[in-house]
Structure formats: C-alpha cells, structure tokens
Amino acid sequence: MQVWPGQAYPLGATYDGAGTNFAVYSEAARRIELCLLHDDGSETAVELRETDAFVRHAYLPGVMPGQRYGFRVHGPYEPERGRRCNPAKLLLDPYARAISGRIDWNEAVYGYHFGRPDSRNDLDSAPHTMTSVVVNPYFDWGNDRPPRIDYHHTVLYEAHVKGLTMRHPELPEELRGTYAALAHPAVIGHLTKLGVTALELMPVHQFVNDHRLVDDGLTNYWGYNTIGFFAPHNAYASWGDRGQQVLEFKSAVRALHEAGIEVILDVVYNHTAEGNHLGPTLSFRGLDNASYYRLTEDRRYYMDTTGTGNSLLMRSPHVLQLIMDSLRYWVTEMHVDGFRFDLAATLARQFHEVDRLSSFFDLVQQDPVVSQVKLIAEPWDLGEGGYQVGNFPPLWTEWNGKYRDTVRDLWRGQPRTLAEFAGRLTGSSDLYQDDGRRPLASINFHTCHDGFTLHDLVAYNEKHNEANREGNRDGETYNRSWNCGAEGVTEDPAVLELRARQMRNFAATLMLSQGVPMLSHGDEFARTQGGNNNTYCQDNPVSWVQWPEPGKPAPALLEFTRAMVRLRHEHPVFRRRRFFHGRPVEGTSDELSDIAWFTPEAGEMKARDWQSQHARAMTVFLNGEAISEPGPRGERITDDSFLLMFNASPDPLEFTVPAGHGSRWHVLVDTAREEVPPPGTGPVLGAGDRVTLVGRSLAVLQRSA
C-alpha cells in the first residue's frame, strides 16, 4: 500500500476522488496507527509518521468511500496523571463523517477489567465497537437554498426522527423511523398544514446506547449521548451505515427546504458518551484524555456539570476547534439552518463558573458561518450557578424556562401569577431588554421532550416513570401540572372536557405570546406518555407519536392548533420584533397606547390588581395601529387590534369590553369551544357589552370598527 505524507488539515478522513487524507490530533500519543478494517475481521495498520502541531497525518491513494477505519494510540497509560492511552482499544475518529455498527458492551471496550477499576485491560476492542467510515462528500443539492426565515415568522416544532415517524400509517414500513421518513410527503404535508416553519430535531449526531440501559432491555432513545459530532446517527438510516446515512440525511434536508421548512439540530457538545472514569474507551479518552475532558484535582476523575459523567474541556483550543469545525460542517456540508445547544451553560464554563464571555461565545460571535444561523440555548446545566435564563449573549435565543413555568402556574390556578404572566406574554423584557435583545430572544414553550406531554400536563399530578426501572426516582418531581380532578385515565366527561379546554388554553396562549413559539411533536394530537415525564429510555409506543387514522376527521385539538398558528402568521401584532412601550407610539395618528391592561370589569389595572392573591383574570388590549418596528422596506406595519381575555379562575367570570378602544368587536377565539370560526363570523360585541367566560378559558376579540 502506498502511503503519502498528506496534510494536517482538514482533520478526519477527507476523500478527494482519488484517495483519502487522514489526520488526527493527539498531544499524548507517542505513536498512532491508522487501521483499515476489512469485512473478514482483519485489519491493515498504517503508522501515521508525519506530525504537525500534534496532528498525525497521511494520504492513502485508492482508499475509497465506505472504507471502515479506526485508530490505535500508543502512549502513556497513567490514569493518576489523566493519561489513558492503550493501543488495544480501536478508537473512533473524532472527525468521522459516518460511523458504522454498534457497541456490544463486551469488557474489551473498557480500559479496566470489571470489578477492578484500577487494573489495565489489554483486550482488543475492535470486534466489539463501532468504526469510522470514509464518506463521499459529493451530493447533488440542486437548487437548495436555506429558507432563512426571520424569527418573527418562525414556528418551531421539536421532534424525534423515530418518534415522529414510526407509527405514521401512510409511511412504508421500511421508511418509518428514518431520515427518509422526514422527507415523505405525508410528514412534510402535516408540518406545512400545521404552519411549522422550522423542524428542531432531537439529537441526530451519532450516539451510544448506554451499557446500563442495554442490560435493562432499554435504549437511549433521546440520544443525548454523543460520540460522533460530525456523523448522522446510523440507526436512523433506512438503507445502510457505510455513508448512506449521510446521503439520506442530506436528502431529507433538501426535501424540507423545498417545502420552506428549516432544519435545526439539537446538539450535545457539553459531554460525550465515554462517561466517567468507569466508562468505556471509545475515542477521545484514548486519544488524549486530558486535552478533551475537564479533570478534577485527582486526575483519575472527571468534573461533571451535565449529570452524564464528564464535561468537555471548554478552555482547550482543540475542543473549541472540534466544536466549531463540527458546527460549520453541519451548516456548509449538511445545509442545516441552526442549532439548539443542550445544557448550554456548560459551554460557558471556561474555568469553573459560568462565564457568558467565555472563548466559545467569542468564537461563535466572530465566525462568518455559524454566527449567521439560528442559535438557541438551553440556558442551564446541573452545575453550581447553572441556571442562566436571560444571561446569554445578544446573538443567542433561549429556551425560556420561566415562560413555561409561569404559563403552567397560571392555568393550574396558582395565586399571584398574573404580573409574572403579563411579562412572559409580552416577551419577557425583564430577561432580554437590558442587553439589547428583543422579544424574539425568548423561545416560548409549555412542553418539550423533557417532561410531560401537553395531554399529560393536564392529566397527571405525579410522574409515573416505573417503566424506566429506576424506582420512579428519575425525572422532575415538581412539574407544575394539574390532573383536572382525576389522575390519569378517566371516563368522567366533566374532567375530560376540562382537560380538552386546558389544552386549548395552552395552545392559544403560546401562539398569542410575543417571542418564538415552539410546539412539541404530537401535542397537536394530545399525545400521551401515560404520565412518564422522562422517556429518555423508552424507544417504543410510549414515546412514539400516535397519528390519526387515515380517512377519519382530524382531531379537534389539531384543527384548533392549526387555527391558532394561522392567526399568529396572519397578524404581526402577535409577533412584534420590539418590546411594547406602554404608551402611544410616535409617528402614528393613534392616541391609544400600544398595549393596555384591564380588570374583567374594564377598569385599568392598578398595582393592587396585579398583586391580589385572588387575581386570576384580566383583559389585554393589543393596538395594531401602534406597532413601532418598520417593515423590511421601511414601511409602517399596521394590523387589526385585539382584546385578549384571560380567565384562569375555576369559576365563570363576566368580562366587560373596555370603552374607548373600539366600538365593534368579533369574538374570534373562545377556548370553551373546540373550533375557531372563520374571521368575522363570531359573536359581535360593542364597547361596554358584557360576556361571560367559563372557568379556565380565554377569548380573543378582533376589532372590526
């Protein structure tokens, strides 16, 4: 075999049409072998003799796409010094564009013998682990262009590749649960009819099924256990894992883009699947343990702010390079439109404390590629000071956990939530205004993958996670949920009616709130997980979306959700780009404030009204003639004006239409009803008229004169 010197960059395996360049970083290694793996179980080892700045490299003519490979690293094995090199362990390329196979959890994949954590294990891991794959980078993207949908037009839809598609009755069996299923017209048609503009996919980077879960007959279903930051997860490919997963993912992105839907990836750059000191040796640990991971003072052990056993070393230039190279790759080569960063506070831990000015954010800010896509933070981790909602840099948007908590508290009837709710409804200026951000920095949601579904939020007071085999100790205990009078399954018609109304309340509130709304997959069908609020290990119908049967009428909640999304799309007053001023807007002829707050009796809200323990109702006036931001060509934006009437109390309340803000109003939405009538066809009310809202409901009135 010919071996040429090759290049130190790009890292990974780069096919150029005639051969492949291999490059891998390790400061700890004394010697690195590139192992080409053959289908008969044999391997060909090639020593990487060329070294530039601790990058070993070589070019192998004739090595084609589909070739499986790995690395064997010769170097010090001194765990007490943070060094864990062992050539018996076949290591994945951190820059592998595809990964083949799976781990069978033989003792050989560990650096020690079971029961003796201080021992050294020299068993060969190659027959038991995954392998890297050389990938053909060429793909016919056609006329693909990023949709580049502005945040104020964005409706996010969080979904799991398998969970969304596994039970869709119109999909061929062989496509269900795969990237190809995302591209199927039945799935794309549902998303477009729902009004979704961005599909936020739960982790699709190659991840590992934990040893413990496999032993328990379970699976790491969610996928927050990454081992390959460049490789699409191979189990979601319908026709092979020797690079086919890359082509299939690209095809899905192309199809979604054709439908005007962006693709956003939930990414896990805070830790890897190698876990703590008792975890397997799969890649980073064996290449250069101390350069990739945060180690404690006793360097045998790992700092852990993620609850997964390890945390990546965010002050290491090589870790930062890995992350930035990965992000750019997914944008430039895979054409994705943005990222949601899992446990993003960990990325800010340059040393110990969370530092919003850490190197990672500096790199993102100045990067000409990454800085131009959607960047969404999950603004917390499990470490000290890890709850950082509202504290990320101006370029970022954030999952607004305070929005979720406040909206849940309001509709379950908690006292003294009205003032907090008003702030969340109007874009959380207390969190985002001081640092120059706008309402669109707030990603609003009431449910997501982590926790109860929308149905379960109104059907369970307690979590029911027994199927996870952790004694119901896992998952959040304080869910801010309310079962509406019966725990779980019930035949009580009054309870069922109240639950349905509560789900409509949540769906309507989300679409009426300033910020960016995010729906969780299947909530539009009232999907249930049977009260399990932590289905990370449930790769089965508990977690999969149950789609309606073909030919039958669409579920009422689906139609209601579609109507609320459509209302938001059609009216810019619900998706303002700037915060409300609370006064008339200069440059307009309208003398009314851009927003006004009223008691149900139509009196202006006073301090005592906001602070009253029993206050659970109010009317909000949104002035469509007083939108301060201009349109894309500098034109003035105007809209209809609306009254939002919220009755979060358990009893019916009489509301009075405020005088001086419009003489004629149509009732557009009433969550006491399943359907949303066409605009202009609802009941008509005048100033001073009274309307009764049933307990726990809201109404939207549209001004017509």
N, C-alpha and C positions, 0 to 999 in steps of 0.2 A: 504494500500500500504506500502510495506517495503521501508525504507529509510536508506541507509548505509552512513557512513561518506564520502567515496570516496576520491579522490585525487585532489590536487590543479593544477596538470598539467598532461596531456595537457589541455589547455583551450578549451572551446567549449563542444560539445557533442560527446563523444567517445564510440562507440559501440564495445563490445568485444566478442559478440556471446551469452552472457547470460543476458546482461543488458547494461545500458548506464551510463557513468560518465558525470556529468555536472559540469562545472567550469567557473566562470565569474569574471572579475576584476571590482571593483569599490571602490575607496577610499572615495567617497562622501556618499555612501549609509549607512543608519543605519540598514536597513533590506532589503533582496531581496527574492522575491518569484519566484520559477520556476513554470510556468503554463503549464500544459499539455492540449492541445486543442483537443476537440473531434468534430466529424463531425456534431453532432446535435447542435453545437454552445456553448456547455457547456465547462467548464474547471476545471481541478483539480489543486489546488495550493499546492505546497510543499515548505516550507521555507528552504532556504539554511543556516543552522545553523553553519556549520563548516567554519572557516576562517583562512587562512594562507596568510600573507603578502597582505591583502586586496583582496584575491581571495576567494570567497564563492563557496562551492562545496558540492556535494552529489552524491552517486551512487544509481540508481534505478534498482533493478533486474527486469527483464521481460519487460523493455521498449525497443521496437524493432525498426528497421529502418522503416521509413515512419511516425513515430510519430511527429506531429507538436507541437511546443512549443514556449514559449517566456518568458520574464522576466518582473516583476513589481518591481520597485525600490522605497522603502520608504526612504525618506531623505529630506534635506532642499530644499525648493523652494525659492531661493533668487537671482533672476536674476542680481541684482545690485552687487552681490558678485560672479557671474559666476556659480551659482548653480541652476540646473533646474530639480531636481528630482520630479516625480509625478507618484504615483502608478496607476493612471487611464490610463496611457499610456503603452500598451503592447509593449515591446521593443524586437527588433531583437538581437540575439546573434552575437556579432562582429566576432565570430569564426564559425558561422553557415556554414556547408559544402553544404547545399542546402537551398533554400528559396522558399516557396510556395505562390501562389496568387499574388495579386497586390493591390495597394492603390486606393481607390475610391475618395479620397480627400474630405471626409466629414470633417467638422470643428473639429471633435473629435480627429483627428490626430495632431492637433496643441496644443501647450501649453497655448494658449491665445484664447479669443473669437474674431472673425473677427470684425474689426473696433475698437477694444480696445486692443492694443498691450501690455498694462501694466496690463491687467487682468490675472486671472488664470483660466484655463479651466479644469474642472474635469470630462468631458465627457469621457466615456470608448472608447478607440480607437480600441479595439480588433476586432469588426465586420468590421472594415474599413481598416485594414492594412495588411501587409504581415506577414508570420510566418516562423520561423526557422524549419528545418526538420532534424531529426536524420537520418544519412546516413550509409549504409553498406559499409565499406571501402574495402571489398574484391572484386577483379576483376582479371579475367584471362588475364594477359598480354602476355601469351605465350612466345615467344622468342623476345619480343620487346626490342630493344636497341636504345639508342639515336644515330642518324646518325653522330653527331659530325663533321659537315662539316666545314673545315677551312674557315676563312673569305675570303681568296683569291680565293676560289672556290664558294663563296656564291652569289646567285642572289635572292634578296628579292622581295616578291610580297605582297604588302599591300592590304588587302581585308576585307570586311564586311561579316559576316556569312550570313546574309539575302540578302544583296545587290548582292553578287556574285552568289547566287544560286536560287534566287526567280523566275527568268524568264528562267531558263535553260530548253530547250524543251525536253531534254532526261531524266529529273528527274520526278519521280512520284509526283503528286500534293501534296500528304501528306508529302513528304520529303523536299519540297522546303522551303528555308529559315531556315534550321535547321542544327544542328551539323551533323546529319546523312547524309545530302546532301554533306558535305565536304568530306565524306568517299566514295561517289559514284564514280564508275569507270569513269564516264563521266567527272567529275570535276577533279579528280586526273590525268586522261589522258591528259586533256588540260594543266595542270600545268607542267607535265613532258615533253610534246612535246614543250612547250614554253621554257623549260630549267630552270624553277624555282627550287631552292633548299631549300627555306625557305618561309613558309606562315606566314606573320605577320598579325595576326587577330586584327582588331579593338576591343574595349572593350568587353570582354565576362564575366567579373565579374558582379554579379547581380547589375543592375542599376535601376533607378527610372525614370518614365516619369513625367516631371515637371508639377506642378499644372497649371501654366500659359499655357503651351503648350496644355494640355488636354482640358482646357476651350476654346482654339482657334481651336480645332479639329486637332491638330498637335501631333507629337510624338518626344520624344528624341531618334531619330534614331541612332545617332552615339554612344551613350551610355557612354559619359564622365560624368557620374553622379552616381558614385558607392555608394552602401550601403552595399554590402557584398563582402569582399575581399577574401573569400575562396569559394564562391558559383558560379557555372556557371549560367549565365543568364537563367532563366526558360523559357522565351518566345522562345528560340531557340531550345527547346526540342520538338521532334515530338510525344512523347508518354507519357507525364506526368511530373509533377513537384514535386513529393514526393521522390526525389532521382534519378528518371530516367534520369534527365539532367546530372547527374554525370557519369552514365554508358555510356550515348550516347556521351558525350564529350570524355571520355577515348577511346571509340571505334573509334572515328574519328582520334584521335592522333595515335592510333595503326595502322590504315589503311594508314595514311600519312607517318608514319615511314617506313612501308613496302615498300612504293614507293620511299624511300630515301629523303623524304621532312621533314625538321624540322618545328616545330610549335613554333612561337614566339608570345607572348601576349602583346598587348598594354595595359599597366596598369596605373591606376589613383590613386596613393597614396598621391596626394597633397591635396585633399579635399574630402568631402563626399556629399551625396545628401540632407543632412539636411539644407544646405544653411545658410543664415544669421539669425539674431535674429527673423525674421518673418517667418522662415522656420518651417517645421514640426518636431515633436519629434518622431523619428523612432528607434533610437538605442543609439549611442554614447552620444548624448545630454542629454538623460535621465539617462544614466548610470553614467557618470562622465564628465560633460561638460568641466570643467577647465583642466582636465587631457588630453583630446583628442584634444582640439582646441586652436589656438592662439587667445587670447582675447586682446582687447585694454585696455588702462588705465581705461576707463569706462567699467567694465567687463560685462555689458549688451550686448556689441557689439563684433564683430569678425573682426580680421585682415584678409584681403583678397588680396592675391597676385596672385590669379588664375582667378578672374573675375566671380566666382561662388558663392560668399557669405561667404565662410570660407576657412581656411587653417589648415591642421593638425599641431599639435604642435611637431615639429621635434626634440626638445630637451627633450621631455618626454620619459623616458625609456619604458613606456608601449606602446606608439605609435611606437617606434622603434621596440619593441618586436613583436607587431602586424604585422608590415610590413615584418620583417624578417621571422616570422613564416609563413606568407602567401606565400612569395616567395619560401621558402623551400618546403612548401606543394605542390605548383604547379609543382615544379621540381620532387620531390620524389614520390608523390602520383598520380599526373596527367601527369607526364612524358613530360612536355613541355621543350623546348630547349633554352629558353631565354625570354627576356623582353625588350620592348620599353617603357620607362618611360615618360608619359605625363607631360609636364611642369616641367621638372626635376630640373630646377633651384630652385623651391620651396622646393625640398627635401634638398637643401643645405642651406636653411635659418634656421640655428640653433638658431640665435637670430633675427636680422633684415636683415643684409647684407647677400649676397650670399657668402658662405664660402665653398670652394672646399674641405676643410679638416674637414667638419662637421662630427658628430658622425655617420650619416647614411653611409657615404662613408667608414669610418673606419670599420664599421660592415660588409659591403659588401666585403671589401678587405680581411678580415680575415676569412670569412665564407667558410668552405670547400665545401659547396654545391653551393651556389649562385655565388661565385666567378668563378666557372668553366663553367658557361653558357654564352650565348651571352647577353651583357648588352648594350643597346642602349638608349642614352639620347635624348629627345627633349630639347635642351640646352637653353631654355628661359622660362620665365614666364612674368606676367604683372606687377610685382613689380619693384621698383627702382633698377637699375643695373641688371635687369633680363636677358639681352641678353648675354649669356655666351658661344657662339660658340667658340670652341677651348680651353676652360678652364676646362674641366672635367678631372678627374684623369686618369692615364695611362691605367687602366683596361677597360675603357669605350670607346665605339664608339659613334659617334654623328650624328644625322641628320644635314647635312651641309647646313644650310640655305644660306650661302654665295655662295656655288656651285649653288644652284637653281637660285638665283638672277642673278649671273653672266652669266650663260648659257642663261637665258631668255633675258638678256640685249644684249648679242652678237647677237642672232638670230633675234631680233627685230630691230637691226641696231643702237644701242646706240654707240656714239663715245667714244673713249679712253677706250675700254673694253678689248683690245687684251692682254695686260700684265696680267690683273686680270684673264682673261680666261685661259691663259697659266698656271698660278698657280693652278687653280681649275682642269684643265685637268690632271695635273701631281700629284694630290693627296693632294693639299693644305698644302705644307710643312710649310708655314708661320703660320699655325694654330696648327700643330701637331708635328713638328720635335723637337722643343725646349724642350718638356717634355718627350722625349724618345718614343713617339708614332710613328706610321708608316702610310703610305697611307691608310691602311685598317681601320684606325680610322674614316675615312670620309665615312659616308653613303650618297652617291650621289643620288639626285633625282631632277626631274624637275617638278613633280606634286605629290600630295598626296591627302588624303581625304579632307584636309582643303584647299580650293581654287578651281581654275578652273581645269577641266579635261584637258588632252592633247589636245583634239579637241577644247575645249572652249578657251584654251590658245591662239590658232591661229584663233579664230573666233569671239572674243569679245574684245573690248577695255574697256568696262564698265561692272560692275557686274549688274545682273538682278535678284534681290532677293525678288521681290514683293510677291512671294508666301509664304515667311516666315512671312508675316504680321507684319513687323517692319519698314514699310515705306522705304525699301531699305537702311536703315541705318546700318544694320548689315553686317558683312563680311569685308574683306580687300578692301580698295578703290584703293590702289596702287598695281596693280597686275603684272606689267611688262609684260603685254600681248600686242598682236597686231592682229587686225582682218583681216589683209591681204587685206584691201581695202573695206570691206563691213561688217556691224555689223550684226552678227547672220546668219540666214538662207538666202541663196542666190542661184541663178541659174547661176551666172556668171561663165563660165568654167575657165577663167583665174584665178579668185580668188580661186576656188575650187582646181585647180591644184597647186597653190602656197601653199595653206593650207596643202595639202597632202605632198608636199615636205618638208614643215616646220616640220610636224610631224615626217617624216623620219629623218630629221636633229636632232631633239631632241632624238629620239630613238637611232640613231647611236652614237651621242656624248656621251650619257650615257654609252653605252657599250664599248666605246673606252677610257673612263676616268679611271685613277688609283683611287682605292678606292673600295667601295662596292656598286653596283648599286641596286636601288630599283624602281620597277615598281608599278604603281597604278592600281588596278583592273579595267579592261575594257578599259584601254588606248590602248591596242593592237587591240581593235575593234573600236577605235575612238569614244568611248562613250561620249555622250553629256549630260549635265545637263541644257541645254537651257540658259547658261550664269549665272546660280546660282552658286556662289562661296562659299556658306555657307549652305550646305544642311543638317545641323545637325538635322533638324526637318522634313525632307521630307522622310518618310517611304512609298515610292510609286515609280512608274516607273521613276520619275525624277532622283532618286538615284540608282535604280537597274540596273545592267548590262544587256544590250540587247544583247543576244547571237545570232550568225548567225543561219539561218535556216538549219536544217539537210539536207544533200544531195546536198547542194549548195557549189560552190568553196569557199575556205577560203578567207576572206578579204585580200586585198593586204598588208595592214599595218600589219596584223597578221603574214603573211609569212615573211615580211621584218624584223619584230621584232624577230621572231624565228631565222632568219639567223644571225642577229647581236648578239644575245645571244650565238648562236653556235660558232660564230667567237671568242667571248671572251673566252668561255670554252676551245677552241682548242689551244689558243695562250697565253702562260704565259707572253708575253711582255705587254699585256693589263691589267694584274692583278699582278703586281710586289708587293713583300712584303716589299721592301725597296725603299726609295726615289732615284730618279735619281741623279747621281753625276755631270753630265755636263762635263764629261771628259772620256778618255779611262779607262776601268776598269782593275785594276791589276790582274794578273793571267790568262788573256786571251791573245790570239795572235792577237786579233783585235785592230788595232791602232785608230779606229774611236771612237768618244765619244758615250756614251750610249744614248744620245739624242742630237739633233741639231735642230736649228730653222732657217728657211729661208724665205725670202720675196718671193712673187709669181715669181719674176724674178730669183730665185735661189741664190740670194746673202745672206750672213749671216746677220741675224737680228742685227741691231745696236740700240743704245738707242733711236735715233730719230725715228726709225721704230716702236718701241713699243709705243712711246708717241704721234705719229702723230694723230691728231684728225680724220683723214680720214682713218686710217689704220683699215681695217676690214678683212684682208686676210693674210694667212701665210701657210707655209708648215712645218710639223714636221717630223723629222726622228727618228724612234724608232729602236734601234740597238738590234736585237735578239741575237747577239753574245756577248753582254755586259751586261747580267743580273747578278747582283752581288750576289744575295742570292743563297745558295745551295739548292738542293732538300732534301727530307726527310732523305735520307741516306748519305748526304754529297756530292752527285754527282753534277756536274756542270749542270746548266739548260741553254739550248740554244733554240732558236726559230728562225723563219723567221724574217726578218727585214721589216719594213713598212714605207711608207710615208703617212702622213695624210694631205690632202689639204683642207683648210677651206676657203670658200668664203662667208662671211656674208654680203657683199655689195649687193645692189639691182641689180647691173649690171653684165653681163658676164665678166669674167676675164681670161686672158691667164696665165697659170702656166708653168714654166719650170722645168723639172726634174733635180735635182741637180747632178752635176758631182762628181765622187769620192766616191759615197756611194752605187753604184750598177750599173751594165750595162744593166740589163734587168728587167722590172717591168710589172706585170699584174695589170690591173685595176680590183680590187676586188669588190668595192662598189662605186656606184655613186648615190647620193640621188636624182638626176634628173630623175632616173629610178625607177620604182616601185619594180622591182625584183633584187635580188642579184644572179648573175650567179654562177655556181659551180666554186670552186677554179681552177685557171689555164685556164679558158675559156674566160676571158675578154680580152679587147684590150691590146696589148703589146706595151710598151714604152721603149725607151732607154734613157741613160743619155743625157741631152741637148734637148731632144724632148719637144715639147710644146703641152699642152692640155688645152682646154677651159672649164671652169666650169661655168655653168649658174649662174645667181644671186641667192644668198641664197641657197647654196648647198655645199656638201663636197664630197670628194673622198678618198678612201683608196686604195693604191697601195701596192702590195706584191712583194718583191724582189724574183726573180727566178734565177738570176745569177749575 
